[in-house]
Amino acid sequence: MPRNVGLMFSAKYGLFIHAGLEMTAGPAPSQLAEATRGSAPRPGHAHTPLCLIIDEDASIRHFVALVLHGIGVDSEEFAGSHGLPTVLARRVPDLIFLDIGLESAPAMKCLATLGSSGYRGHVQLTGSRGQAVLEHVKSVGEQHGLQMLPVLKKPFETAVILKIAQSLKLGEPPSIAGRVDLSEALSRGWIEFWYQPKIDLRRKQLVGMEAVARARHPELGVLMPAAFLPGATQSDLKTLSELALSRGLQSALAFAELGASLHLAVNVHASVLDKIAIAEIVADHRAQHKGASGIIIDIAEDQIITELGLAVTMAEKLKPHGVVLAVDHFGRGYSALSRVKEMPFREIKLHRDFVTGLGSDKVNASLCKAVIEFAHNKGATATAIGIERASDALALVGLGCDLGQGFLFGQAMPEKRFVALLRQRAGVAKR
């Protein structure tokens, strides 16, 4: 029986972190330890960056690690600096996040250790102490000859971590503004699929993932869908959707072998919904793995609002194969879809525009409540996308929202990074 990936919610910082895992299948402890070290470089990369995260607060450690994994940076987490010399002897990190706790002495001792070891990477101090204390500790690090970054005051958000990594040129480089033709991207093999975690907000567990397309251009870097989807032909959209489903199922199988049985969501354009051999592709992959979880086909609200008849037909056709439909970016067409008697969608995904600021915006809160109740009345699951703030996540839980996605829980990341994250979290839980 595959394990569920247990997660714990910290209301203070709005972070989902690993709790204890029950594991009856998955990688051996030696494999987990190796993955946690993050010593193996990614294919095509001479060096995979490593970050040490030293903080007594487990939720902060896991949060920083989650963000870094999403951009291709390995991490190791520590509650204190014990054993730091051993770690430095094994592999020198590129960056160290070091928290200044209630007592600043441990942080200063750690800086002294780093200085005496000849560490030449960067040190990012964090803390909630007064600015004078934080700056004093920073000056101690500079006295030891360390490369000290500007002190980061807690609490901090995802964008801050990304900015630090980008400034140090760690992880995936930001893509250059540009456009490519989807047909060329497909023919040249530039298309790959990244996975974003989907969280059960009430049970506080990782239950699924959404496959999102990226184009890795040899010169422009990793491009978002907006760079290659506009103007795409139906033929190319069909090829992209089939590739997403096939690759996504292969990834789901790899994750299941690690003990994480996750629902897979794949985006499909409404114009090619009835042209893809969805049932056949799913059947082929399930023949390899009997324990495959459910498949969700996401269709954007603006595409499906005039294709409800097709959606009803396809929902009935796919139901025996364990495939359901979801309406994505829902909200603007609420008045039109709320009058539909026969609802083919088993999941309603709230538009990020209505989720952002939900904790303090009464208008958005009212709309979200109406959509969540609408979904439940139709026997569907309510999912919020684009969750970035803890206050919004807590408000959604209060409104009865079922699932959530967003930077607060994890950004989309390549398959190898997603696997490394699952292994790392399992390795931390086993310690």
BAZA-441705 format. One line per field, with one value per residue (C-alpha): x, y, z; chain. Coordinates in steps of 0.2 Angstrom, whole numbers. Example, Ala and Ser with C-alpha at 12.3 -4.5 7.8 and 13.67 -1.06 7.14 Angstrom:
2
px: [62  68];
py: [-22  -5];
pz: [39  36];
kette: [A  A];
***
This chain:
431
px: [0  8  11  3  15  11  12  10  3  11  -2  12  21  8  20  16  30  34  27  31  29  23  33  30  38  51  69  82  88  105  97  87  103  112  97  97  115  111  129  124  124  110  112  120  126  143  138  122  121  120  112  113  98  102  86  78  61  57  44  56  69  57  50  66  71  55  58  76  72  59  74  86  96  100  98  102  93  99  92  109  127  132  142  145  164  159  147  160  173  160  154  156  139  137  125  121  105  109  95  99  89  84  102  114  129  126  125  141  150  144  151  168  168  164  178  191  187  190  172  171  153  139  130  112  108  89  80  66  78  80  90  104  107  106  118  130  130  133  148  155  154  163  177  179  181  165  154  139  123  111  102  84  71  58  45  49  41  45  50  64  72  71  79  93  96  95  107  120  116  111  99  88  93  78  72  75  60  56  44  46  34  26  29  47  48  40  50  67  62  62  46  47  35  36  26  17  11  -7  -12  -27  -30  -40  -30  -14  -7  1  -12  -8  2  -2  9  14  23  40  51  70  77  96  98  83  82  67  51  34  18  14  30  25  6  -1  -5  -2  -12  -24  -12  2  -10  -16  2  7  -8  -4  14  8  -3  10  24  14  8  26  31  16  23  40  33  22  37  44  28  19  3  -3  -17  -11  -19  -15  -20  -29  -36  -55  -53  -43  -52  -61  -47  -35  -34  -35  -43  -30  -15  -21  -25  -7  1  -11  -6  11  6  -11  -10  -11  -21  -34  -32  -39  -41  -40  -49  -49  -66  -65  -62  -76  -90  -97  -92  -102  -111  -94  -88  -103  -100  -82  -85  -96  -84  -69  -77  -75  -56  -54  -52  -62  -64  -60  -64  -48  -47  -65  -74  -77  -90  -98  -115  -116  -110  -120  -136  -131  -141  -129  -112  -98  -84  -78  -66  -68  -52  -54  -45  -30  -37  -50  -39  -25  -29  -43  -39  -42  -54  -72  -78  -66  -70  -89  -86  -74  -87  -101  -89  -84  -103  -107  -94  -99  -118  -113  -103  -86  -70  -66  -47  -39  -24  -11  -10  5  0  -3  -18  -26  -23  -31  -46  -49  -49  -62  -73  -72  -60  -54  -37  -24  -9  3  20  15  16  28  31  32  48  56  53  70  68  51  59  73  61  51  66  73  57  57  75  72  57  67  81];
py: [0  17  29  46  60  68  86  98  116  130  144  156  156  147  133  115  104  86  76  58  46  28  19  2  5  17  20  12  22  23  30  43  48  51  61  72  75  82  77  71  84  85  78  92  102  101  107  107  121  117  127  123  129  131  136  129  132  116  125  139  126  116  131  137  120  118  135  131  113  121  131  117  120  106  109  101  106  108  113  119  120  104  94  108  104  87  94  106  92  82  96  115  124  139  147  146  152  155  160  171  164  172  170  176  167  150  160  169  153  146  160  158  140  145  158  146  133  145  145  156  154  167  168  174  179  178  182  192  201  219  227  232  214  207  220  216  197  202  212  197  187  200  200  182  186  179  185  191  196  209  203  195  200  186  183  183  176  165  180  185  168  167  185  179  164  174  187  173  164  148  136  138  154  166  165  178  187  178  168  151  141  126  116  119  116  99  94  99  90  107  103  96  94  101  97  108  100  100  100  94  109  100  84  94  81  81  72  77  86  96  94  111  112  121  124  123  133  132  151  158  146  139  147  148  143  161  160  145  142  158  155  136  125  112  98  105  107  89  83  93  86  68  71  79  64  51  59  64  46  40  52  47  29  35  44  29  18  30  27  43  39  56  61  69  84  88  104  100  113  111  111  95  86  74  71  64  45  49  32  22  32  29  11  8  15  7  -10  -6  -1  -7  6  22  36  46  57  75  84  103  114  133  141  153  138  127  139  136  118  111  98  91  91  81  68  66  65  50  42  44  40  21  24  34  50  66  84  100  118  128  147  147  163  175  163  159  166  156  140  141  139  123  108  94  98  87  94  84  98  117  127  145  158  165  183  179  169  183  194  183  185  203  206  204  204  190  181  181  175  161  156  155  145  133  130  128  115  105  106  99  85  92  96  115  119  136  140  154  153  163  170  161  172  167  148  150  159  146  132  142  143  124  124  106  108  121  125  139  146  144  125  123  130  119  110  97  79  75  90  83  66  73  83  68  58  72  74  56  56  70  61  45  54];
pz: [0  -5  9  10  10  27  30  45  44  53  54  60  43  32  27  24  31  33  48  51  36  36  23  16  -1  -7  -9  3  18  9  -7  4  13  -4  -11  5  3  -15  -21  -38  -51  -63  -81  -92  -77  -70  -53  -44  -31  -13  1  20  30  49  58  74  66  55  45  40  35  24  16  10  5  -5  -14  -18  -25  -37  -46  -45  -29  -17  1  18  34  52  68  74  68  77  65  53  50  45  32  25  23  13  1  2  0  -11  1  19  27  46  58  73  87  104  109  96  103  93  76  80  85  68  59  68  62  44  45  52  39  25  19  3  -1  4  21  22  40  45  61  70  82  82  67  79  84  67  60  74  70  52  57  66  50  40  53  50  32  26  11  21  12  18  33  30  42  46  40  22  6  -9  -20  -8  -8  -27  -29  -18  -28  -44  -38  -34  -51  -42  -50  -65  -74  -77  -95  -108  -115  -131  -141  -150  -161  -153  -168  -168  -149  -151  -166  -158  -141  -131  -122  -104  -90  -73  -58  -45  -28  -25  -6  3  14  28  29  26  14  -3  -13  -31  -44  -60  -75  -83  -100  -101  -117  -113  -127  -130  -130  -122  -107  -99  -107  -99  -109  -114  -125  -136  -134  -143  -161  -159  -172  -166  -172  -161  -146  -148  -149  -133  -124  -128  -123  -107  -102  -107  -98  -83  -81  -82  -69  -58  -59  -54  -39  -34  -34  -21  -11  -16  -25  -32  -43  -60  -67  -86  -95  -112  -124  -126  -145  -145  -130  -141  -153  -140  -137  -118  -113  -123  -116  -98  -101  -108  -93  -81  -88  -81  -64  -57  -42  -53  -45  -54  -69  -70  -86  -83  -96  -95  -91  -106  -118  -111  -108  -126  -126  -112  -123  -128  -109  -104  -118  -114  -95  -98  -110  -98  -82  -83  -86  -69  -79  -73  -80  -70  -75  -73  -69  -63  -57  -72  -80  -63  -68  -84  -77  -61  -71  -79  -73  -78  -72  -80  -70  -54  -49  -49  -48  -42  -52  -44  -46  -33  -21  -20  -5  0  19  18  3  8  -11  -16  0  -4  -22  -16  -4  -17  -29  -16  -11  -29  -32  -16  -21  -38  -30  -36  -27  -24  -28  -26  -37  -34  -15  -10  7  24  27  11  14  32  25  11  25  34  19  16  1  -2  -11  -15  -26  -26  -21  -3  -5  -19  -36  -52  -53  -65  -62  -55  -43  -38  -35  -25  -14  -10  -6  5  15  17  23  35  42  45  55];
kette: [A  A  A  A  A  A  A  A  A  A  A  A  A  A  A  A  A  A  A  A  A  A  A  A  A  A  A  A  A  A  A  A  A  A  A  A  A  A  A  A  A  A  A  A  A  A  A  A  A  A  A  A  A  A  A  A  A  A  A  A  A  A  A  A  A  A  A  A  A  A  A  A  A  A  A  A  A  A  A  A  A  A  A  A  A  A  A  A  A  A  A  A  A  A  A  A  A  A  A  A  A  A  A  A  A  A  A  A  A  A  A  A  A  A  A  A  A  A  A  A  A  A  A  A  A  A  A  A  A  A  A  A  A  A  A  A  A  A  A  A  A  A  A  A  A  A  A  A  A  A  A  A  A  A  A  A  A  A  A  A  A  A  A  A  A  A  A  A  A  A  A  A  A  A  A  A  A  A  A  A  A  A  A  A  A  A  A  A  A  A  A  A  A  A  A  A  A  A  A  A  A  A  A  A  A  A  A  A  A  A  A  A  A  A  A  A  A  A  A  A  A  A  A  A  A  A  A  A  A  A  A  A  A  A  A  A  A  A  A  A  A  A  A  A  A  A  A  A  A  A  A  A  A  A  A  A  A  A  A  A  A  A  A  A  A  A  A  A  A  A  A  A  A  A  A  A  A  A  A  A  A  A  A  A  A  A  A  A  A  A  A  A  A  A  A  A  A  A  A  A  A  A  A  A  A  A  A  A  A  A  A  A  A  A  A  A  A  A  A  A  A  A  A  A  A  A  A  A  A  A  A  A  A  A  A  A  A  A  A  A  A  A  A  A  A  A  A  A  A  A  A  A  A  A  A  A  A  A  A  A  A  A  A  A  A  A  A  A  A  A  A  A  A  A  A  A  A  A  A  A  A  A  A  A  A  A  A  A  A  A  A  A  A  A  A  A  A  A  A  A  A  A  A  A  A  A  A  A  A  A  A  A  A  A  A  A  A  A  A  A  A  A  A  A  A  A  A  A  A  A  A];
***
